């Protein structure tokens, strides 16, 4: 196989395909995602995926607001932080600080939606591009390992999986991100720390931390409703 053949196959893998027919894969994907989030061992292994999306959410929204995204870290305890450079106050600073917790829920709901519509391949292609670009922003060895693992797993699915397996994987990851967003929010509610986003936003704006936490719950709840509307027709 020469490089032209590889390029042709890569282009083909990036195109939309026929939607996977309804079947066993929907319930299996939901069950796998629920088990992964519920079991401490599997949650610890896959929680970095939620943290990566959280930190990239900070950075991407920061860039959209005119800030400069300089790097992010996924720590050994699976927490993380992102750094954006710009004015220390103002709307851009607030939006970039707010964007972390909703990001996994928004991405998760989008993945659930595209899993049923034949758009899994182009969306997974976009995820591969984002992960590859994010490599230049990692700021620790642990972060590099987490992003490389995510990139390798996503790339293997993109290249090797057929339509049904890819749709099931996209659905499972989408539900994992949604449930992970709720778990992260629950951790903030139960064990809030001074460096957590709601407390930072309270210091920036004077609005109480509980109000920012409530805003997260409303957005994650809306994303959950969106995902359920996409899943429910395929549960019969």
Biotite code that builds the C-alpha atoms (Angstrom):
import biotite.structure as struc

atoms = struc.array([
    struc.Atom([0.000, 0.000, 0.000], chain_id="A", res_id=1, res_name="UNK", atom_name="CA", element="C"),
    struc.Atom([1.524, 3.374, -1.041], chain_id="A", res_id=2, res_name="UNK", atom_name="CA", element="C"),
    struc.Atom([0.937, 6.808, 0.469], chain_id="A", res_id=3, res_name="UNK", atom_name="CA", element="C"),
    struc.Atom([-1.733, 7.679, -2.100], chain_id="A", res_id=4, res_name="UNK", atom_name="CA", element="C"),
    struc.Atom([-3.738, 4.615, -1.070], chain_id="A", res_id=5, res_name="UNK", atom_name="CA", element="C"),
    struc.Atom([-3.359, 5.544, 2.603], chain_id="A", res_id=6, res_name="UNK", atom_name="CA", element="C"),
    struc.Atom([-4.474, 9.117, 1.866], chain_id="A", res_id=7, res_name="UNK", atom_name="CA", element="C"),
    struc.Atom([-7.476, 7.878, -0.124], chain_id="A", res_id=8, res_name="UNK", atom_name="CA", element="C"),
    struc.Atom([-8.485, 5.580, 2.732], chain_id="A", res_id=9, res_name="UNK", atom_name="CA", element="C"),
    struc.Atom([-8.052, 8.373, 5.271], chain_id="A", res_id=10, res_name="UNK", atom_name="CA", element="C"),
    struc.Atom([-10.330, 10.647, 3.222], chain_id="A", res_id=11, res_name="UNK", atom_name="CA", element="C"),
    struc.Atom([-12.857, 7.829, 2.942], chain_id="A", res_id=12, res_name="UNK", atom_name="CA", element="C"),
    struc.Atom([-12.753, 7.317, 6.722], chain_id="A", res_id=13, res_name="UNK", atom_name="CA", element="C"),
    struc.Atom([-13.541, 11.006, 7.249], chain_id="A", res_id=14, res_name="UNK", atom_name="CA", element="C"),
    struc.Atom([-16.729, 10.950, 5.185], chain_id="A", res_id=15, res_name="UNK", atom_name="CA", element="C"),
    struc.Atom([-20.239, 10.408, 6.570], chain_id="A", res_id=16, res_name="UNK", atom_name="CA", element="C"),
    struc.Atom([-21.587, 6.891, 6.179], chain_id="A", res_id=17, res_name="UNK", atom_name="CA", element="C"),
    struc.Atom([-24.950, 5.184, 6.397], chain_id="A", res_id=18, res_name="UNK", atom_name="CA", element="C"),
    struc.Atom([-26.307, 5.170, 9.919], chain_id="A", res_id=19, res_name="UNK", atom_name="CA", element="C"),
    struc.Atom([-25.788, 1.916, 11.797], chain_id="A", res_id=20, res_name="UNK", atom_name="CA", element="C"),
    struc.Atom([-29.045, -0.037, 11.931], chain_id="A", res_id=21, res_name="UNK", atom_name="CA", element="C"),
    struc.Atom([-30.791, -0.085, 15.324], chain_id="A", res_id=22, res_name="UNK", atom_name="CA", element="C"),
    struc.Atom([-29.965, -3.127, 17.390], chain_id="A", res_id=23, res_name="UNK", atom_name="CA", element="C"),
    struc.Atom([-28.084, -4.649, 20.281], chain_id="A", res_id=24, res_name="UNK", atom_name="CA", element="C"),
    struc.Atom([-25.282, -2.102, 20.168], chain_id="A", res_id=25, res_name="UNK", atom_name="CA", element="C"),
    struc.Atom([-27.369, 0.684, 21.727], chain_id="A", res_id=26, res_name="UNK", atom_name="CA", element="C"),
    struc.Atom([-28.083, -1.135, 24.983], chain_id="A", res_id=27, res_name="UNK", atom_name="CA", element="C"),
    struc.Atom([-24.562, -2.574, 25.097], chain_id="A", res_id=28, res_name="UNK", atom_name="CA", element="C"),
    struc.Atom([-22.983, 0.873, 24.716], chain_id="A", res_id=29, res_name="UNK", atom_name="CA", element="C"),
    struc.Atom([-25.211, 2.317, 27.445], chain_id="A", res_id=30, res_name="UNK", atom_name="CA", element="C"),
    struc.Atom([-24.418, -0.575, 29.788], chain_id="A", res_id=31, res_name="UNK", atom_name="CA", element="C"),
    struc.Atom([-20.670, -0.298, 29.214], chain_id="A", res_id=32, res_name="UNK", atom_name="CA", element="C"),
    struc.Atom([-20.678, 3.459, 29.878], chain_id="A", res_id=33, res_name="UNK", atom_name="CA", element="C"),
    struc.Atom([-22.706, 3.065, 33.077], chain_id="A", res_id=34, res_name="UNK", atom_name="CA", element="C"),
    struc.Atom([-20.451, 0.287, 34.389], chain_id="A", res_id=35, res_name="UNK", atom_name="CA", element="C"),
    struc.Atom([-17.284, 2.251, 33.590], chain_id="A", res_id=36, res_name="UNK", atom_name="CA", element="C"),
    struc.Atom([-18.505, 5.287, 35.526], chain_id="A", res_id=37, res_name="UNK", atom_name="CA", element="C"),
    struc.Atom([-19.900, 3.251, 38.431], chain_id="A", res_id=38, res_name="UNK", atom_name="CA", element="C"),
    struc.Atom([-16.869, 1.044, 39.144], chain_id="A", res_id=39, res_name="UNK", atom_name="CA", element="C"),
    struc.Atom([-13.973, 2.798, 40.930], chain_id="A", res_id=40, res_name="UNK", atom_name="CA", element="C"),
    struc.Atom([-11.234, 1.035, 38.945], chain_id="A", res_id=41, res_name="UNK", atom_name="CA", element="C"),
    struc.Atom([-12.624, 1.671, 35.474], chain_id="A", res_id=42, res_name="UNK", atom_name="CA", element="C"),
    struc.Atom([-13.639, 5.209, 36.412], chain_id="A", res_id=43, res_name="UNK", atom_name="CA", element="C"),
    struc.Atom([-10.106, 5.963, 37.570], chain_id="A", res_id=44, res_name="UNK", atom_name="CA", element="C"),
    struc.Atom([-8.685, 4.567, 34.323], chain_id="A", res_id=45, res_name="UNK", atom_name="CA", element="C"),
    struc.Atom([-11.011, 6.511, 32.018], chain_id="A", res_id=46, res_name="UNK", atom_name="CA", element="C"),
    struc.Atom([-11.682, 9.638, 34.046], chain_id="A", res_id=47, res_name="UNK", atom_name="CA", element="C"),
    struc.Atom([-8.757, 11.434, 32.307], chain_id="A", res_id=48, res_name="UNK", atom_name="CA", element="C"),
    struc.Atom([-10.913, 11.554, 29.165], chain_id="A", res_id=49, res_name="UNK", atom_name="CA", element="C"),
    struc.Atom([-13.422, 13.718, 31.054], chain_id="A", res_id=50, res_name="UNK", atom_name="CA", element="C"),
    struc.Atom([-10.629, 15.869, 32.480], chain_id="A", res_id=51, res_name="UNK", atom_name="CA", element="C"),
    struc.Atom([-9.042, 16.384, 29.040], chain_id="A", res_id=52, res_name="UNK", atom_name="CA", element="C"),
    struc.Atom([-12.359, 17.605, 27.610], chain_id="A", res_id=53, res_name="UNK", atom_name="CA", element="C"),
    struc.Atom([-12.863, 19.817, 30.684], chain_id="A", res_id=54, res_name="UNK", atom_name="CA", element="C"),
    struc.Atom([-9.474, 21.509, 30.264], chain_id="A", res_id=55, res_name="UNK", atom_name="CA", element="C"),
    struc.Atom([-9.779, 21.845, 26.481], chain_id="A", res_id=56, res_name="UNK", atom_name="CA", element="C"),
    struc.Atom([-13.166, 23.454, 27.116], chain_id="A", res_id=57, res_name="UNK", atom_name="CA", element="C"),
    struc.Atom([-11.453, 26.163, 29.157], chain_id="A", res_id=58, res_name="UNK", atom_name="CA", element="C"),
    struc.Atom([-8.841, 26.689, 26.470], chain_id="A", res_id=59, res_name="UNK", atom_name="CA", element="C"),
    struc.Atom([-11.083, 26.657, 23.389], chain_id="A", res_id=60, res_name="UNK", atom_name="CA", element="C"),
    struc.Atom([-13.616, 29.056, 24.905], chain_id="A", res_id=61, res_name="UNK", atom_name="CA", element="C"),
    struc.Atom([-10.737, 31.233, 26.073], chain_id="A", res_id=62, res_name="UNK", atom_name="CA", element="C"),
    struc.Atom([-9.396, 31.412, 22.505], chain_id="A", res_id=63, res_name="UNK", atom_name="CA", element="C"),
    struc.Atom([-12.891, 32.190, 21.201], chain_id="A", res_id=64, res_name="UNK", atom_name="CA", element="C"),
    struc.Atom([-12.924, 35.140, 23.636], chain_id="A", res_id=65, res_name="UNK", atom_name="CA", element="C"),
    struc.Atom([-9.581, 36.453, 22.398], chain_id="A", res_id=66, res_name="UNK", atom_name="CA", element="C"),
    struc.Atom([-7.360, 34.903, 25.059], chain_id="A", res_id=67, res_name="UNK", atom_name="CA", element="C"),
    struc.Atom([-4.234, 32.843, 24.356], chain_id="A", res_id=68, res_name="UNK", atom_name="CA", element="C"),
    struc.Atom([-4.347, 29.154, 25.336], chain_id="A", res_id=69, res_name="UNK", atom_name="CA", element="C"),
    struc.Atom([-0.857, 28.348, 26.587], chain_id="A", res_id=70, res_name="UNK", atom_name="CA", element="C"),
    struc.Atom([-1.218, 24.836, 28.008], chain_id="A", res_id=71, res_name="UNK", atom_name="CA", element="C"),
    struc.Atom([-3.037, 22.358, 30.210], chain_id="A", res_id=72, res_name="UNK", atom_name="CA", element="C"),
    struc.Atom([-2.244, 19.669, 32.754], chain_id="A", res_id=73, res_name="UNK", atom_name="CA", element="C"),
    struc.Atom([-3.982, 16.431, 33.767], chain_id="A", res_id=74, res_name="UNK", atom_name="CA", element="C"),
    struc.Atom([-2.642, 15.609, 37.224], chain_id="A", res_id=75, res_name="UNK", atom_name="CA", element="C"),
    struc.Atom([-1.952, 12.209, 38.729], chain_id="A", res_id=76, res_name="UNK", atom_name="CA", element="C"),
    struc.Atom([-5.082, 12.505, 40.909], chain_id="A", res_id=77, res_name="UNK", atom_name="CA", element="C"),
    struc.Atom([-7.073, 13.033, 37.668], chain_id="A", res_id=78, res_name="UNK", atom_name="CA", element="C"),
    struc.Atom([-7.730, 16.699, 38.388], chain_id="A", res_id=79, res_name="UNK", atom_name="CA", element="C"),
    struc.Atom([-6.346, 19.291, 36.004], chain_id="A", res_id=80, res_name="UNK", atom_name="CA", element="C"),
    struc.Atom([-5.933, 22.918, 35.081], chain_id="A", res_id=81, res_name="UNK", atom_name="CA", element="C"),
    struc.Atom([-5.660, 24.994, 31.925], chain_id="A", res_id=82, res_name="UNK", atom_name="CA", element="C"),
    struc.Atom([-3.820, 28.259, 31.413], chain_id="A", res_id=83, res_name="UNK", atom_name="CA", element="C"),
    struc.Atom([-5.079, 31.086, 29.225], chain_id="A", res_id=84, res_name="UNK", atom_name="CA", element="C"),
    struc.Atom([-3.370, 34.455, 28.944], chain_id="A", res_id=85, res_name="UNK", atom_name="CA", element="C"),
    struc.Atom([-5.285, 37.699, 28.701], chain_id="A", res_id=86, res_name="UNK", atom_name="CA", element="C"),
    struc.Atom([-6.957, 40.324, 30.874], chain_id="A", res_id=87, res_name="UNK", atom_name="CA", element="C"),
    struc.Atom([-7.332, 39.206, 34.489], chain_id="A", res_id=88, res_name="UNK", atom_name="CA", element="C"),
    struc.Atom([-10.931, 40.453, 34.550], chain_id="A", res_id=89, res_name="UNK", atom_name="CA", element="C"),
    struc.Atom([-13.744, 40.832, 32.079], chain_id="A", res_id=90, res_name="UNK", atom_name="CA", element="C"),
    struc.Atom([-16.205, 38.665, 30.163], chain_id="A", res_id=91, res_name="UNK", atom_name="CA", element="C"),
    struc.Atom([-13.564, 36.604, 28.357], chain_id="A", res_id=92, res_name="UNK", atom_name="CA", element="C"),
    struc.Atom([-11.912, 35.655, 31.631], chain_id="A", res_id=93, res_name="UNK", atom_name="CA", element="C"),
    struc.Atom([-15.247, 34.696, 33.167], chain_id="A", res_id=94, res_name="UNK", atom_name="CA", element="C"),
    struc.Atom([-16.402, 32.636, 30.183], chain_id="A", res_id=95, res_name="UNK", atom_name="CA", element="C"),
    struc.Atom([-13.115, 30.747, 29.916], chain_id="A", res_id=96, res_name="UNK", atom_name="CA", element="C"),
    struc.Atom([-13.181, 30.006, 33.659], chain_id="A", res_id=97, res_name="UNK", atom_name="CA", element="C"),
    struc.Atom([-16.815, 28.851, 33.449], chain_id="A", res_id=98, res_name="UNK", atom_name="CA", element="C"),
    struc.Atom([-16.474, 26.601, 30.389], chain_id="A", res_id=99, res_name="UNK", atom_name="CA", element="C"),
    struc.Atom([-14.749, 23.586, 31.956], chain_id="A", res_id=100, res_name="UNK", atom_name="CA", element="C"),
    struc.Atom([-17.566, 21.715, 33.682], chain_id="A", res_id=101, res_name="UNK", atom_name="CA", element="C"),
    struc.Atom([-20.146, 22.048, 30.870], chain_id="A", res_id=102, res_name="UNK", atom_name="CA", element="C"),
    struc.Atom([-17.655, 20.945, 28.179], chain_id="A", res_id=103, res_name="UNK", atom_name="CA", element="C"),
    struc.Atom([-17.826, 17.143, 28.762], chain_id="A", res_id=104, res_name="UNK", atom_name="CA", element="C"),
    struc.Atom([-21.630, 17.266, 28.866], chain_id="A", res_id=105, res_name="UNK", atom_name="CA", element="C"),
    struc.Atom([-21.870, 19.265, 25.635], chain_id="A", res_id=106, res_name="UNK", atom_name="CA", element="C"),
    struc.Atom([-19.401, 17.026, 23.816], chain_id="A", res_id=107, res_name="UNK", atom_name="CA", element="C"),
    struc.Atom([-21.085, 13.939, 25.264], chain_id="A", res_id=108, res_name="UNK", atom_name="CA", element="C"),
    struc.Atom([-24.545, 14.985, 24.065], chain_id="A", res_id=109, res_name="UNK", atom_name="CA", element="C"),
    struc.Atom([-23.152, 15.770, 20.617], chain_id="A", res_id=110, res_name="UNK", atom_name="CA", element="C"),
    struc.Atom([-21.530, 12.326, 20.404], chain_id="A", res_id=111, res_name="UNK", atom_name="CA", element="C"),
    struc.Atom([-24.788, 10.648, 21.426], chain_id="A", res_id=112, res_name="UNK", atom_name="CA", element="C"),
    struc.Atom([-26.608, 12.562, 18.693], chain_id="A", res_id=113, res_name="UNK", atom_name="CA", element="C"),
    struc.Atom([-24.137, 11.728, 15.920], chain_id="A", res_id=114, res_name="UNK", atom_name="CA", element="C"),
    struc.Atom([-23.906, 8.053, 16.932], chain_id="A", res_id=115, res_name="UNK", atom_name="CA", element="C"),
    struc.Atom([-27.362, 7.502, 15.429], chain_id="A", res_id=116, res_name="UNK", atom_name="CA", element="C"),
    struc.Atom([-27.090, 9.726, 12.359], chain_id="A", res_id=117, res_name="UNK", atom_name="CA", element="C"),
    struc.Atom([-24.259, 8.308, 10.266], chain_id="A", res_id=118, res_name="UNK", atom_name="CA", element="C"),
    struc.Atom([-21.975, 11.215, 11.198], chain_id="A", res_id=119, res_name="UNK", atom_name="CA", element="C"),
    struc.Atom([-19.717, 9.316, 13.560], chain_id="A", res_id=120, res_name="UNK", atom_name="CA", element="C"),
    struc.Atom([-16.732, 9.142, 11.202], chain_id="A", res_id=121, res_name="UNK", atom_name="CA", element="C"),
    struc.Atom([-16.377, 12.885, 10.452], chain_id="A", res_id=122, res_name="UNK", atom_name="CA", element="C"),
    struc.Atom([-16.901, 13.728, 14.123], chain_id="A", res_id=123, res_name="UNK", atom_name="CA", element="C"),
    struc.Atom([-14.272, 11.187, 15.209], chain_id="A", res_id=124, res_name="UNK", atom_name="CA", element="C"),
    struc.Atom([-11.966, 12.660, 12.557], chain_id="A", res_id=125, res_name="UNK", atom_name="CA", element="C"),
    struc.Atom([-12.460, 16.099, 14.118], chain_id="A", res_id=126, res_name="UNK", atom_name="CA", element="C"),
    struc.Atom([-11.703, 14.662, 17.568], chain_id="A", res_id=127, res_name="UNK", atom_name="CA", element="C"),
    struc.Atom([-8.470, 13.152, 16.236], chain_id="A", res_id=128, res_name="UNK", atom_name="CA", element="C"),
    struc.Atom([-7.422, 16.526, 14.849], chain_id="A", res_id=129, res_name="UNK", atom_name="CA", element="C"),
    struc.Atom([-8.183, 18.308, 18.139], chain_id="A", res_id=130, res_name="UNK", atom_name="CA", element="C"),
    struc.Atom([-6.272, 15.699, 20.162], chain_id="A", res_id=131, res_name="UNK", atom_name="CA", element="C"),
    struc.Atom([-3.298, 15.862, 17.799], chain_id="A", res_id=132, res_name="UNK", atom_name="CA", element="C"),
    struc.Atom([-3.193, 19.674, 17.984], chain_id="A", res_id=133, res_name="UNK", atom_name="CA", element="C"),
    struc.Atom([-3.506, 19.578, 21.762], chain_id="A", res_id=134, res_name="UNK", atom_name="CA", element="C"),
    struc.Atom([-0.204, 17.694, 22.039], chain_id="A", res_id=135, res_name="UNK", atom_name="CA", element="C"),
    struc.Atom([1.681, 20.978, 21.683], chain_id="A", res_id=136, res_name="UNK", atom_name="CA", element="C"),
    struc.Atom([-0.191, 22.314, 24.728], chain_id="A", res_id=137, res_name="UNK", atom_name="CA", element="C"),
    struc.Atom([0.499, 19.533, 27.234], chain_id="A", res_id=138, res_name="UNK", atom_name="CA", element="C"),
    struc.Atom([2.612, 20.650, 30.169], chain_id="A", res_id=139, res_name="UNK", atom_name="CA", element="C"),
    struc.Atom([3.496, 17.413, 31.984], chain_id="A", res_id=140, res_name="UNK", atom_name="CA", element="C"),
    struc.Atom([4.535, 13.847, 31.244], chain_id="A", res_id=141, res_name="UNK", atom_name="CA", element="C"),
    struc.Atom([1.322, 12.497, 32.768], chain_id="A", res_id=142, res_name="UNK", atom_name="CA", element="C"),
    struc.Atom([-0.741, 14.778, 30.525], chain_id="A", res_id=143, res_name="UNK", atom_name="CA", element="C"),
    struc.Atom([1.238, 13.675, 27.481], chain_id="A", res_id=144, res_name="UNK", atom_name="CA", element="C"),
    struc.Atom([0.603, 10.021, 28.315], chain_id="A", res_id=145, res_name="UNK", atom_name="CA", element="C"),
    struc.Atom([-3.132, 10.610, 28.810], chain_id="A", res_id=146, res_name="UNK", atom_name="CA", element="C"),
    struc.Atom([-3.507, 12.491, 25.529], chain_id="A", res_id=147, res_name="UNK", atom_name="CA", element="C"),
    struc.Atom([-1.435, 9.936, 23.589], chain_id="A", res_id=148, res_name="UNK", atom_name="CA", element="C"),
    struc.Atom([-3.570, 7.083, 24.941], chain_id="A", res_id=149, res_name="UNK", atom_name="CA", element="C"),
    struc.Atom([-6.740, 8.930, 23.972], chain_id="A", res_id=150, res_name="UNK", atom_name="CA", element="C"),
    struc.Atom([-5.284, 9.654, 20.538], chain_id="A", res_id=151, res_name="UNK", atom_name="CA", element="C"),
    struc.Atom([-4.231, 6.035, 19.992], chain_id="A", res_id=152, res_name="UNK", atom_name="CA", element="C"),
    struc.Atom([-7.599, 4.606, 21.087], chain_id="A", res_id=153, res_name="UNK", atom_name="CA", element="C"),
    struc.Atom([-9.539, 7.096, 18.967], chain_id="A", res_id=154, res_name="UNK", atom_name="CA", element="C"),
    struc.Atom([-7.301, 6.512, 15.972], chain_id="A", res_id=155, res_name="UNK", atom_name="CA", element="C"),
    struc.Atom([-7.668, 2.735, 16.197], chain_id="A", res_id=156, res_name="UNK", atom_name="CA", element="C"),
    struc.Atom([-11.453, 3.004, 16.277], chain_id="A", res_id=157, res_name="UNK", atom_name="CA", element="C"),
    struc.Atom([-11.458, 5.492, 13.403], chain_id="A", res_id=158, res_name="UNK", atom_name="CA", element="C"),
    struc.Atom([-9.292, 3.286, 11.198], chain_id="A", res_id=159, res_name="UNK", atom_name="CA", element="C"),
    struc.Atom([-10.430, -0.231, 12.094], chain_id="A", res_id=160, res_name="UNK", atom_name="CA", element="C"),
    struc.Atom([-14.037, -0.141, 13.285], chain_id="A", res_id=161, res_name="UNK", atom_name="CA", element="C"),
    struc.Atom([-17.005, -0.795, 11.045], chain_id="A", res_id=162, res_name="UNK", atom_name="CA", element="C"),
    struc.Atom([-20.105, 1.415, 11.145], chain_id="A", res_id=163, res_name="UNK", atom_name="CA", element="C"),
    struc.Atom([-21.873, -0.466, 13.954], chain_id="A", res_id=164, res_name="UNK", atom_name="CA", element="C"),
    struc.Atom([-18.838, -0.808, 16.220], chain_id="A", res_id=165, res_name="UNK", atom_name="CA", element="C"),
    struc.Atom([-17.893, 2.832, 15.643], chain_id="A", res_id=166, res_name="UNK", atom_name="CA", element="C"),
    struc.Atom([-21.435, 4.011, 16.397], chain_id="A", res_id=167, res_name="UNK", atom_name="CA", element="C"),
    struc.Atom([-21.486, 1.913, 19.589], chain_id="A", res_id=168, res_name="UNK", atom_name="CA", element="C"),
    struc.Atom([-18.117, 3.309, 20.689], chain_id="A", res_id=169, res_name="UNK", atom_name="CA", element="C"),
    struc.Atom([-19.153, 6.899, 19.987], chain_id="A", res_id=170, res_name="UNK", atom_name="CA", element="C"),
    struc.Atom([-22.388, 6.364, 21.921], chain_id="A", res_id=171, res_name="UNK", atom_name="CA", element="C"),
    struc.Atom([-20.551, 4.799, 24.864], chain_id="A", res_id=172, res_name="UNK", atom_name="CA", element="C"),
    struc.Atom([-18.007, 7.644, 25.002], chain_id="A", res_id=173, res_name="UNK", atom_name="CA", element="C"),
    struc.Atom([-20.783, 10.225, 24.756], chain_id="A", res_id=174, res_name="UNK", atom_name="CA", element="C"),
    struc.Atom([-22.664, 8.700, 27.697], chain_id="A", res_id=175, res_name="UNK", atom_name="CA", element="C"),
    struc.Atom([-19.387, 8.331, 29.613], chain_id="A", res_id=176, res_name="UNK", atom_name="CA", element="C"),
    struc.Atom([-18.692, 12.052, 29.189], chain_id="A", res_id=177, res_name="UNK", atom_name="CA", element="C"),
    struc.Atom([-22.221, 12.962, 30.253], chain_id="A", res_id=178, res_name="UNK", atom_name="CA", element="C"),
    struc.Atom([-22.153, 10.787, 33.358], chain_id="A", res_id=179, res_name="UNK", atom_name="CA", element="C"),
    struc.Atom([-18.607, 11.939, 34.046], chain_id="A", res_id=180, res_name="UNK", atom_name="CA", element="C"),
    struc.Atom([-19.776, 15.560, 33.929], chain_id="A", res_id=181, res_name="UNK", atom_name="CA", element="C"),
    struc.Atom([-22.331, 14.738, 36.642], chain_id="A", res_id=182, res_name="UNK", atom_name="CA", element="C"),
    struc.Atom([-19.676, 12.946, 38.730], chain_id="A", res_id=183, res_name="UNK", atom_name="CA", element="C"),
    struc.Atom([-17.294, 15.888, 38.460], chain_id="A", res_id=184, res_name="UNK", atom_name="CA", element="C"),
    struc.Atom([-20.061, 18.284, 39.436], chain_id="A", res_id=185, res_name="UNK", atom_name="CA", element="C"),
    struc.Atom([-20.989, 16.066, 42.388], chain_id="A", res_id=186, res_name="UNK", atom_name="CA", element="C"),
    struc.Atom([-17.367, 16.115, 43.557], chain_id="A", res_id=187, res_name="UNK", atom_name="CA", element="C"),
    struc.Atom([-17.375, 19.918, 43.483], chain_id="A", res_id=188, res_name="UNK", atom_name="CA", element="C"),
    struc.Atom([-20.616, 20.074, 45.439], chain_id="A", res_id=189, res_name="UNK", atom_name="CA", element="C"),
    struc.Atom([-19.414, 17.578, 48.034], chain_id="A", res_id=190, res_name="UNK", atom_name="CA", element="C"),
    struc.Atom([-15.771, 18.588, 48.334], chain_id="A", res_id=191, res_name="UNK", atom_name="CA", element="C"),
    struc.Atom([-15.433, 22.102, 46.949], chain_id="A", res_id=192, res_name="UNK", atom_name="CA", element="C"),
    struc.Atom([-11.917, 23.552, 47.097], chain_id="A", res_id=193, res_name="UNK", atom_name="CA", element="C"),
    struc.Atom([-10.644, 27.101, 46.817], chain_id="A", res_id=194, res_name="UNK", atom_name="CA", element="C"),
    struc.Atom([-9.098, 26.366, 43.410], chain_id="A", res_id=195, res_name="UNK", atom_name="CA", element="C"),
    struc.Atom([-12.259, 24.860, 41.905], chain_id="A", res_id=196, res_name="UNK", atom_name="CA", element="C"),
    struc.Atom([-13.964, 26.789, 39.111], chain_id="A", res_id=197, res_name="UNK", atom_name="CA", element="C"),
    struc.Atom([-17.062, 27.965, 41.066], chain_id="A", res_id=198, res_name="UNK", atom_name="CA", element="C"),
    struc.Atom([-14.892, 29.460, 43.796], chain_id="A", res_id=199, res_name="UNK", atom_name="CA", element="C"),
    struc.Atom([-12.645, 31.141, 41.217], chain_id="A", res_id=200, res_name="UNK", atom_name="CA", element="C"),
    struc.Atom([-15.686, 32.569, 39.462], chain_id="A", res_id=201, res_name="UNK", atom_name="CA", element="C"),
    struc.Atom([-17.035, 33.842, 42.776], chain_id="A", res_id=202, res_name="UNK", atom_name="CA", element="C"),
    struc.Atom([-13.785, 35.726, 43.373], chain_id="A", res_id=203, res_name="UNK", atom_name="CA", element="C"),
    struc.Atom([-13.832, 37.132, 39.832], chain_id="A", res_id=204, res_name="UNK", atom_name="CA", element="C"),
    struc.Atom([-17.448, 38.290, 39.804], chain_id="A", res_id=205, res_name="UNK", atom_name="CA", element="C"),
    struc.Atom([-18.781, 38.519, 43.346], chain_id="A", res_id=206, res_name="UNK", atom_name="CA", element="C"),
    struc.Atom([-21.550, 36.064, 42.375], chain_id="A", res_id=207, res_name="UNK", atom_name="CA", element="C"),
    struc.Atom([-21.722, 33.240, 44.967], chain_id="A", res_id=208, res_name="UNK", atom_name="CA", element="C"),
    struc.Atom([-20.092, 29.930, 44.085], chain_id="A", res_id=209, res_name="UNK", atom_name="CA", element="C"),
    struc.Atom([-23.400, 28.087, 44.552], chain_id="A", res_id=210, res_name="UNK", atom_name="CA", element="C"),
    struc.Atom([-24.942, 30.127, 41.714], chain_id="A", res_id=211, res_name="UNK", atom_name="CA", element="C"),
    struc.Atom([-22.157, 29.062, 39.340], chain_id="A", res_id=212, res_name="UNK", atom_name="CA", element="C"),
    struc.Atom([-22.584, 25.452, 40.454], chain_id="A", res_id=213, res_name="UNK", atom_name="CA", element="C"),
    struc.Atom([-26.312, 25.762, 39.743], chain_id="A", res_id=214, res_name="UNK", atom_name="CA", element="C"),
    struc.Atom([-25.526, 27.078, 36.253], chain_id="A", res_id=215, res_name="UNK", atom_name="CA", element="C"),
    struc.Atom([-23.423, 23.978, 35.622], chain_id="A", res_id=216, res_name="UNK", atom_name="CA", element="C"),
    struc.Atom([-26.238, 21.715, 36.796], chain_id="A", res_id=217, res_name="UNK", atom_name="CA", element="C"),
    struc.Atom([-28.705, 23.441, 34.466], chain_id="A", res_id=218, res_name="UNK", atom_name="CA", element="C"),
    struc.Atom([-26.432, 23.083, 31.426], chain_id="A", res_id=219, res_name="UNK", atom_name="CA", element="C"),
    struc.Atom([-25.517, 19.474, 32.192], chain_id="A", res_id=220, res_name="UNK", atom_name="CA", element="C"),
    struc.Atom([-29.206, 18.724, 32.777], chain_id="A", res_id=221, res_name="UNK", atom_name="CA", element="C"),
    struc.Atom([-30.110, 20.248, 29.404], chain_id="A", res_id=222, res_name="UNK", atom_name="CA", element="C"),
    struc.Atom([-27.408, 18.177, 27.704], chain_id="A", res_id=223, res_name="UNK", atom_name="CA", element="C"),
    struc.Atom([-28.716, 15.041, 29.421], chain_id="A", res_id=224, res_name="UNK", atom_name="CA", element="C"),
    struc.Atom([-32.226, 15.790, 28.139], chain_id="A", res_id=225, res_name="UNK", atom_name="CA", element="C"),
    struc.Atom([-30.809, 16.336, 24.624], chain_id="A", res_id=226, res_name="UNK", atom_name="CA", element="C"),
    struc.Atom([-28.982, 13.018, 24.776], chain_id="A", res_id=227, res_name="UNK", atom_name="CA", element="C"),
    struc.Atom([-32.047, 11.179, 26.068], chain_id="A", res_id=228, res_name="UNK", atom_name="CA", element="C"),
    struc.Atom([-34.157, 12.596, 23.237], chain_id="A", res_id=229, res_name="UNK", atom_name="CA", element="C"),
    struc.Atom([-31.604, 11.164, 20.805], chain_id="A", res_id=230, res_name="UNK", atom_name="CA", element="C"),
    struc.Atom([-31.403, 7.768, 22.521], chain_id="A", res_id=231, res_name="UNK", atom_name="CA", element="C"),
    struc.Atom([-35.039, 7.078, 23.416], chain_id="A", res_id=232, res_name="UNK", atom_name="CA", element="C"),
    struc.Atom([-36.359, 6.348, 19.885], chain_id="A", res_id=233, res_name="UNK", atom_name="CA", element="C"),
    struc.Atom([-33.759, 3.569, 19.618], chain_id="A", res_id=234, res_name="UNK", atom_name="CA", element="C"),
    struc.Atom([-34.667, 1.883, 22.916], chain_id="A", res_id=235, res_name="UNK", atom_name="CA", element="C"),
    struc.Atom([-37.842, 0.204, 21.692], chain_id="A", res_id=236, res_name="UNK", atom_name="CA", element="C"),
])
